[in-house]
Amino acid sequence: MLSSVFWQGAPDLFVWVKSSHSASGNDSCVEVRLSSGFVSIRDSKNADGPLFDVSSRAWKAFLGSVPHGPDPAQ
């Protein structure tokens, strides 16, 4: 899960960060990268593929709406 901890001073904000739910054998992996005023999202298996950009404000709202804790699918 990419939680609000992601906002608390990453040393380099322009580095791609993989979700902690991304594990070997899991084909549903995403990475995010903070930039000036927006967040880029990509498929970690296709680093040269398309990006999905959202505003920093929209990303924070999204994180606030996602349940935190154990994965309900497990």
Biopython code that builds the backbone (N, CA, C, O; Angstrom):
import numpy as np
from Bio.PDB.StructureBuilder import StructureBuilder

atoms = [
    (1, "MET", "N", (0.849, -1.181, 0.000)),
    (1, "MET", "CA", (0.000, 0.000, 0.000)),
    (1, "MET", "C", (0.889, 1.236, 0.000)),
    (1, "MET", "O", (1.849, 1.316, 0.766)),
    (2, "LEU", "N", (0.579, 2.171, -0.834)),
    (2, "LEU", "CA", (1.293, 3.448, -0.834)),
    (2, "LEU", "C", (0.527, 4.381, 0.080)),
    (2, "LEU", "O", (-0.490, 4.954, -0.309)),
    (3, "SER", "N", (1.012, 4.524, 1.268)),
    (3, "SER", "CA", (0.274, 5.267, 2.287)),
    (3, "SER", "C", (0.727, 6.713, 2.368)),
    (3, "SER", "O", (1.578, 7.170, 1.604)),
    (4, "SER", "N", (0.135, 7.407, 3.310)),
    (4, "SER", "CA", (0.480, 8.816, 3.492)),
    (4, "SER", "C", (1.929, 8.986, 3.935)),
    (4, "SER", "O", (2.458, 10.095, 3.863)),
    (5, "VAL", "N", (2.581, 7.929, 4.390)),
    (5, "VAL", "CA", (3.991, 8.006, 4.756)),
    (5, "VAL", "C", (4.809, 8.456, 3.551)),
    (5, "VAL", "O", (5.859, 9.081, 3.702)),
    (6, "PHE", "N", (4.326, 8.138, 2.364)),
    (6, "PHE", "CA", (4.986, 8.512, 1.123)),
    (6, "PHE", "C", (5.166, 10.027, 1.030)),
    (6, "PHE", "O", (6.061, 10.493, 0.325)),
    (7, "TRP", "N", (4.349, 10.788, 1.715)),
    (7, "TRP", "CA", (4.409, 12.253, 1.654)),
    (7, "TRP", "C", (5.360, 12.838, 2.673)),
    (7, "TRP", "O", (5.597, 14.046, 2.653)),
    (8, "GLN", "N", (5.915, 12.034, 3.561)),
    (8, "GLN", "CA", (6.670, 12.571, 4.689)),
    (8, "GLN", "C", (8.168, 12.613, 4.414)),
    (8, "GLN", "O", (8.957, 12.050, 5.173)),
    (9, "GLY", "N", (8.556, 13.269, 3.346)),
    (9, "GLY", "CA", (9.959, 13.569, 3.134)),
    (9, "GLY", "C", (10.784, 12.480, 2.490)),
    (9, "GLY", "O", (11.858, 12.145, 2.989)),
    (10, "ALA", "N", (10.305, 11.918, 1.389)),
    (10, "ALA", "CA", (11.145, 10.977, 0.645)),
    (10, "ALA", "C", (12.411, 11.714, 0.237)),
    (10, "ALA", "O", (12.337, 12.883, -0.142)),
    (11, "PRO", "N", (13.585, 11.061, 0.302)),
    (11, "PRO", "CA", (14.832, 11.764, 0.003)),
    (11, "PRO", "C", (14.896, 12.330, -1.410)),
    (11, "PRO", "O", (15.470, 13.398, -1.621)),
    (12, "ASP", "N", (14.327, 11.641, -2.358)),
    (12, "ASP", "CA", (14.310, 12.135, -3.736)),
    (12, "ASP", "C", (12.895, 11.951, -4.263)),
    (12, "ASP", "O", (12.486, 10.823, -4.539)),
    (13, "LEU", "N", (12.153, 13.015, -4.405)),
    (13, "LEU", "CA", (10.744, 12.917, -4.756)),
    (13, "LEU", "C", (10.496, 12.520, -6.203)),
    (13, "LEU", "O", (9.353, 12.271, -6.586)),
    (14, "PHE", "N", (11.538, 12.458, -7.008)),
    (14, "PHE", "CA", (11.338, 12.115, -8.408)),
    (14, "PHE", "C", (11.744, 10.674, -8.705)),
    (14, "PHE", "O", (12.084, 10.344, -9.842)),
    (15, "VAL", "N", (11.710, 9.821, -7.693)),
    (15, "VAL", "CA", (12.054, 8.411, -7.823)),
    (15, "VAL", "C", (10.767, 7.597, -7.825)),
    (15, "VAL", "O", (9.832, 7.904, -7.086)),
    (16, "TRP", "N", (10.720, 6.564, -8.652)),
    (16, "TRP", "CA", (9.564, 5.669, -8.681)),
    (16, "TRP", "C", (9.557, 4.809, -7.417)),
    (16, "TRP", "O", (10.590, 4.276, -7.012)),
    (17, "VAL", "N", (8.381, 4.679, -6.799)),
    (17, "VAL", "CA", (8.206, 3.886, -5.583)),
    (17, "VAL", "C", (7.156, 2.824, -5.866)),
    (17, "VAL", "O", (6.059, 3.127, -6.335)),
    (18, "LYS", "N", (7.509, 1.564, -5.573)),
    (18, "LYS", "CA", (6.595, 0.445, -5.829)),
    (18, "LYS", "C", (5.703, 0.211, -4.614)),
    (18, "LYS", "O", (6.138, 0.368, -3.474)),
    (19, "SER", "N", (4.473, -0.158, -4.866)),
    (19, "SER", "CA", (3.539, -0.485, -3.799)),
    (19, "SER", "C", (4.074, -1.644, -2.973)),
    (19, "SER", "O", (4.682, -2.569, -3.511)),
    (20, "SER", "N", (3.846, -1.593, -1.662)),
    (20, "SER", "CA", (4.278, -2.686, -0.791)),
    (20, "SER", "C", (3.469, -3.954, -1.048)),
    (20, "SER", "O", (3.869, -5.034, -0.614)),
    (21, "HIS", "N", (2.337, -3.844, -1.747)),
    (21, "HIS", "CA", (1.547, -5.020, -2.110)),
    (21, "HIS", "C", (2.087, -5.690, -3.367)),
    (21, "HIS", "O", (1.604, -6.754, -3.752)),
    (22, "SER", "N", (3.066, -5.093, -4.002)),
    (22, "SER", "CA", (3.681, -5.679, -5.185)),
    (22, "SER", "C", (4.687, -6.722, -4.718)),
    (22, "SER", "O", (5.652, -6.396, -4.026)),
    (23, "ALA", "N", (4.466, -7.949, -5.088)),
    (23, "ALA", "CA", (5.363, -9.034, -4.695)),
    (23, "ALA", "C", (5.663, -9.896, -5.912)),
    (23, "ALA", "O", (4.946, -9.846, -6.911)),
    (24, "SER", "N", (6.705, -10.669, -5.824)),
    (24, "SER", "CA", (7.025, -11.548, -6.948)),
    (24, "SER", "C", (5.852, -12.487, -7.196)),
    (24, "SER", "O", (5.246, -13.005, -6.258)),
    (25, "GLY", "N", (5.548, -12.695, -8.451)),
    (25, "GLY", "CA", (4.422, -13.538, -8.824)),
    (25, "GLY", "C", (3.100, -12.801, -8.887)),
    (25, "GLY", "O", (2.095, -13.373, -9.309)),
    (26, "ASN", "N", (3.080, -11.533, -8.473)),
    (26, "ASN", "CA", (1.857, -10.728, -8.515)),
    (26, "ASN", "C", (1.909, -9.856, -9.762)),
    (26, "ASN", "O", (2.785, -9.003, -9.898)),
    (27, "ASP", "N", (0.961, -10.078, -10.672)),
    (27, "ASP", "CA", (0.962, -9.327, -11.927)),
    (27, "ASP", "C", (0.286, -7.966, -11.825)),
    (27, "ASP", "O", (0.219, -7.242, -12.818)),
    (28, "SER", "N", (-0.215, -7.602, -10.655)),
    (28, "SER", "CA", (-0.920, -6.332, -10.470)),
    (28, "SER", "C", (-0.053, -5.361, -9.683)),
    (28, "SER", "O", (-0.327, -5.081, -8.516)),
    (29, "CYS", "N", (0.987, -4.850, -10.319)),
    (29, "CYS", "CA", (1.939, -3.986, -9.627)),
    (29, "CYS", "C", (1.910, -2.577, -10.209)),
    (29, "CYS", "O", (1.875, -2.392, -11.426)),
    (30, "VAL", "N", (1.927, -1.595, -9.324)),
    (30, "VAL", "CA", (2.003, -0.211, -9.767)),
    (30, "VAL", "C", (3.132, 0.496, -9.034)),
    (30, "VAL", "O", (3.550, 0.093, -7.949)),
    (31, "GLU", "N", (3.609, 1.559, -9.661)),
    (31, "GLU", "CA", (4.606, 2.429, -9.051)),
    (31, "GLU", "C", (4.099, 3.854, -9.165)),
    (31, "GLU", "O", (3.359, 4.190, -10.090)),
    (32, "VAL", "N", (4.502, 4.688, -8.219)),
    (32, "VAL", "CA", (4.147, 6.103, -8.271)),
    (32, "VAL", "C", (5.398, 6.944, -8.109)),
    (32, "VAL", "O", (6.401, 6.503, -7.548)),
    (33, "ARG", "N", (5.315, 8.170, -8.616)),
    (33, "ARG", "CA", (6.438, 9.111, -8.514)),
    (33, "ARG", "C", (5.859, 10.500, -8.262)),
    (33, "ARG", "O", (5.001, 10.975, -9.007)),
    (34, "LEU", "N", (6.340, 11.138, -7.204)),
    (34, "LEU", "CA", (5.940, 12.512, -6.911)),
    (34, "LEU", "C", (6.719, 13.454, -7.808)),
    (34, "LEU", "O", (7.920, 13.277, -8.014)),
    (35, "SER", "N", (6.048, 14.436, -8.330)),
    (35, "SER", "CA", (6.681, 15.488, -9.117)),
    (35, "SER", "C", (6.133, 16.814, -8.626)),
    (35, "SER", "O", (5.399, 16.850, -7.638)),
    (36, "SER", "N", (6.465, 17.875, -9.279)),
    (36, "SER", "CA", (6.008, 19.200, -8.870)),
    (36, "SER", "C", (4.516, 19.357, -9.104)),
    (36, "SER", "O", (4.092, 19.650, -10.222)),
    (37, "GLY", "N", (3.718, 19.167, -8.068)),
    (37, "GLY", "CA", (2.286, 19.393, -8.145)),
    (37, "GLY", "C", (1.458, 18.231, -8.663)),
    (37, "GLY", "O", (0.234, 18.341, -8.738)),
    (38, "PHE", "N", (2.091, 17.118, -9.022)),
    (38, "PHE", "CA", (1.310, 15.973, -9.482)),
    (38, "PHE", "C", (2.026, 14.670, -9.155)),
    (38, "PHE", "O", (3.193, 14.660, -8.762)),
    (39, "VAL", "N", (1.297, 13.574, -9.326)),
    (39, "VAL", "CA", (1.814, 12.233, -9.085)),
    (39, "VAL", "C", (1.633, 11.438, -10.367)),
    (39, "VAL", "O", (0.561, 11.458, -10.973)),
    (40, "SER", "N", (2.681, 10.739, -10.777)),
    (40, "SER", "CA", (2.614, 9.865, -11.948)),
    (40, "SER", "C", (2.465, 8.432, -11.466)),
    (40, "SER", "O", (3.070, 8.035, -10.470)),
    (41, "ILE", "N", (1.651, 7.655, -12.181)),
    (41, "ILE", "CA", (1.401, 6.260, -11.846)),
    (41, "ILE", "C", (1.691, 5.444, -13.099)),
    (41, "ILE", "O", (1.324, 5.835, -14.207)),
    (42, "ARG", "N", (2.362, 4.297, -12.909)),
    (42, "ARG", "CA", (2.662, 3.437, -14.057)),
    (42, "ARG", "C", (2.609, 1.972, -13.648)),
    (42, "ARG", "O", (2.651, 1.633, -12.466)),
    (43, "ASP", "N", (2.518, 1.126, -14.644)),
    (43, "ASP", "CA", (2.590, -0.320, -14.467)),
    (43, "ASP", "C", (4.064, -0.672, -14.275)),
    (43, "ASP", "O", (4.881, -0.377, -15.147)),
    (44, "SER", "N", (4.413, -1.285, -13.171)),
    (44, "SER", "CA", (5.824, -1.558, -12.885)),
    (44, "SER", "C", (6.442, -2.551, -13.867)),
    (44, "SER", "O", (7.665, -2.610, -13.995)),
    (45, "LYS", "N", (5.625, -3.321, -14.553)),
    (45, "LYS", "CA", (6.144, -4.275, -15.530)),
    (45, "LYS", "C", (6.407, -3.623, -16.879)),
    (45, "LYS", "O", (7.023, -4.235, -17.751)),
    (46, "ASN", "N", (5.948, -2.391, -17.060)),
    (46, "ASN", "CA", (6.077, -1.697, -18.337)),
    (46, "ASN", "C", (6.584, -0.274, -18.081)),
    (46, "ASN", "O", (5.861, 0.703, -18.276)),
    (47, "ALA", "N", (7.828, -0.184, -17.645)),
    (47, "ALA", "CA", (8.398, 1.107, -17.244)),
    (47, "ALA", "C", (8.421, 2.136, -18.367)),
    (47, "ALA", "O", (8.404, 3.337, -18.100)),
    (48, "ASP", "N", (8.459, 1.687, -19.612)),
    (48, "ASP", "CA", (8.472, 2.618, -20.744)),
    (48, "ASP", "C", (7.076, 2.863, -21.307)),
    (48, "ASP", "O", (6.923, 3.568, -22.304)),
    (49, "GLY", "N", (6.069, 2.288, -20.680)),
    (49, "GLY", "CA", (4.695, 2.428, -21.151)),
    (49, "GLY", "C", (4.080, 3.748, -20.720)),
    (49, "GLY", "O", (4.769, 4.640, -20.225)),
    (50, "PRO", "N", (2.778, 3.857, -20.917)),
    (50, "PRO", "CA", (2.084, 5.110, -20.597)),
    (50, "PRO", "C", (2.047, 5.391, -19.094)),
    (50, "PRO", "O", (2.122, 4.480, -18.270)),
    (51, "LEU", "N", (1.931, 6.660, -18.769)),
    (51, "LEU", "CA", (1.792, 7.120, -17.393)),
    (51, "LEU", "C", (0.400, 7.682, -17.198)),
    (51, "LEU", "O", (-0.230, 8.163, -18.139)),
    (52, "PHE", "N", (-0.066, 7.616, -15.976)),
    (52, "PHE", "CA", (-1.318, 8.248, -15.592)),
    (52, "PHE", "C", (-0.948, 9.301, -14.565)),
    (52, "PHE", "O", (-0.456, 8.963, -13.489)),
    (53, "ASP", "N", (-1.174, 10.572, -14.874)),
    (53, "ASP", "CA", (-0.834, 11.672, -13.972)),
    (53, "ASP", "C", (-2.085, 12.225, -13.308)),
    (53, "ASP", "O", (-3.112, 12.424, -13.956)),
    (54, "VAL", "N", (-1.986, 12.469, -12.005)),
    (54, "VAL", "CA", (-3.064, 13.105, -11.250)),
    (54, "VAL", "C", (-2.453, 14.216, -10.406)),
    (54, "VAL", "O", (-1.255, 14.202, -10.119)),
    (55, "SER", "N", (-3.267, 15.162, -10.016)),
    (55, "SER", "CA", (-2.764, 16.249, -9.162)),
    (55, "SER", "C", (-2.402, 15.680, -7.787)),
    (55, "SER", "O", (-2.935, 14.652, -7.370)),
    (56, "SER", "N", (-1.500, 16.355, -7.100)),
    (56, "SER", "CA", (-1.133, 15.941, -5.743)),
    (56, "SER", "C", (-2.355, 15.941, -4.836)),
    (56, "SER", "O", (-2.502, 15.077, -3.971)),
    (57, "ARG", "N", (-3.216, 16.904, -5.039)),
    (57, "ARG", "CA", (-4.442, 16.994, -4.237)),
    (57, "ARG", "C", (-5.351, 15.783, -4.469)),
    (57, "ARG", "O", (-5.901, 15.225, -3.519)),
    (58, "ALA", "N", (-5.506, 15.383, -5.729)),
    (58, "ALA", "CA", (-6.333, 14.215, -6.055)),
    (58, "ALA", "C", (-5.712, 12.943, -5.478)),
    (58, "ALA", "O", (-6.433, 12.073, -4.992)),
    (59, "TRP", "N", (-4.382, 12.825, -5.526)),
    (59, "TRP", "CA", (-3.697, 11.655, -4.984)),
    (59, "TRP", "C", (-3.909, 11.560, -3.475)),
    (59, "TRP", "O", (-4.184, 10.479, -2.955)),
    (60, "LYS", "N", (-3.783, 12.679, -2.773)),
    (60, "LYS", "CA", (-4.005, 12.673, -1.323)),
    (60, "LYS", "C", (-5.443, 12.281, -1.010)),
    (60, "LYS", "O", (-5.684, 11.540, -0.057)),
    (61, "ALA", "N", (-6.395, 12.763, -1.790)),
    (61, "ALA", "CA", (-7.796, 12.396, -1.578)),
    (61, "ALA", "C", (-7.996, 10.899, -1.814)),
    (61, "ALA", "O", (-8.716, 10.238, -1.066)),
    (62, "PHE", "N", (-7.358, 10.375, -2.850)),
    (62, "PHE", "CA", (-7.452, 8.940, -3.128)),
    (62, "PHE", "C", (-6.895, 8.138, -1.953)),
    (62, "PHE", "O", (-7.543, 7.205, -1.481)),
    (63, "LEU", "N", (-5.700, 8.494, -1.478)),
    (63, "LEU", "CA", (-5.109, 7.766, -0.351)),
    (63, "LEU", "C", (-5.991, 7.830, 0.881)),
    (63, "LEU", "O", (-6.073, 6.862, 1.636)),
    (64, "GLY", "N", (-6.646, 8.951, 1.092)),
    (64, "GLY", "CA", (-7.533, 9.088, 2.237)),
    (64, "GLY", "C", (-8.786, 8.248, 2.141)),
    (64, "GLY", "O", (-9.426, 7.969, 3.155)),
    (65, "SER", "N", (-9.148, 7.838, 0.928)),
    (65, "SER", "CA", (-10.360, 7.054, 0.746)),
    (65, "SER", "C", (-10.116, 5.552, 0.728)),
    (65, "SER", "O", (-11.068, 4.771, 0.754)),
    (66, "VAL", "N", (-8.854, 5.138, 0.685)),
    (66, "VAL", "CA", (-8.508, 3.719, 0.616)),
    (66, "VAL", "C", (-8.350, 3.180, 2.030)),
    (66, "VAL", "O", (-7.649, 3.780, 2.846)),
    (67, "PRO", "N", (-9.007, 2.030, 2.336)),
    (67, "PRO", "CA", (-8.847, 1.461, 3.670)),
    (67, "PRO", "C", (-7.394, 1.051, 3.921)),
    (67, "PRO", "O", (-6.731, 0.527, 3.025)),
    (68, "HIS", "N", (-6.911, 1.284, 5.112)),
    (68, "HIS", "CA", (-5.563, 0.876, 5.494)),
    (68, "HIS", "C", (-5.657, -0.311, 6.423)),
    (68, "HIS", "O", (-6.608, -0.435, 7.195)),
    (69, "GLY", "N", (-4.692, -1.164, 6.351)),
    (69, "GLY", "CA", (-4.681, -2.353, 7.203)),
    (69, "GLY", "C", (-4.488, -3.582, 6.369)),
    (69, "GLY", "O", (-4.049, -3.492, 5.222)),
    (70, "PRO", "N", (-4.809, -4.740, 6.925)),
    (70, "PRO", "CA", (-4.618, -5.987, 6.197)),
    (70, "PRO", "C", (-5.424, -6.016, 4.896)),
    (70, "PRO", "O", (-6.500, -5.426, 4.798)),
    (71, "ASP", "N", (-4.885, -6.704, 3.920)),
    (71, "ASP", "CA", (-5.559, -6.856, 2.632)),
    (71, "ASP", "C", (-6.838, -7.660, 2.830)),
    (71, "ASP", "O", (-6.767, -8.806, 3.275)),
    (72, "PRO", "N", (-8.012, -7.096, 2.514)),
    (72, "PRO", "CA", (-9.269, -7.811, 2.738)),
    (72, "PRO", "C", (-9.416, -9.061, 1.864)),
    (72, "PRO", "O", (-10.255, -9.914, 2.154)),
    (73, "ALA", "N", (-8.622, -9.182, 0.810)),
    (73, "ALA", "CA", (-8.705, -10.342, -0.074)),
    (73, "ALA", "C", (-8.013, -11.562, 0.524)),
    (73, "ALA", "O", (-8.176, -12.676, 0.025)),
    (74, "GLN", "N", (-7.245, -11.359, 1.584)),
    (74, "GLN", "CA", (-6.505, -12.490, 2.155)),
    (74, "GLN", "C", (-7.232, -13.079, 3.309)),
    (74, "GLN", "O", (-6.756, -14.041, 3.913)),
]
sb = StructureBuilder()
sb.init_structure("model")
sb.init_model(0)
sb.init_chain("A")
sb.init_seg("    ")
for serial, (resi, resn, name, xyz) in enumerate(atoms, 1):
    if name == "N":
        sb.init_residue(resn, " ", resi, " ")
    sb.init_atom(name, np.array(xyz, "f"), 0.0, 1.0, " ", f" {name:<3s}", serial, name[0])
structure = sb.get_structure()
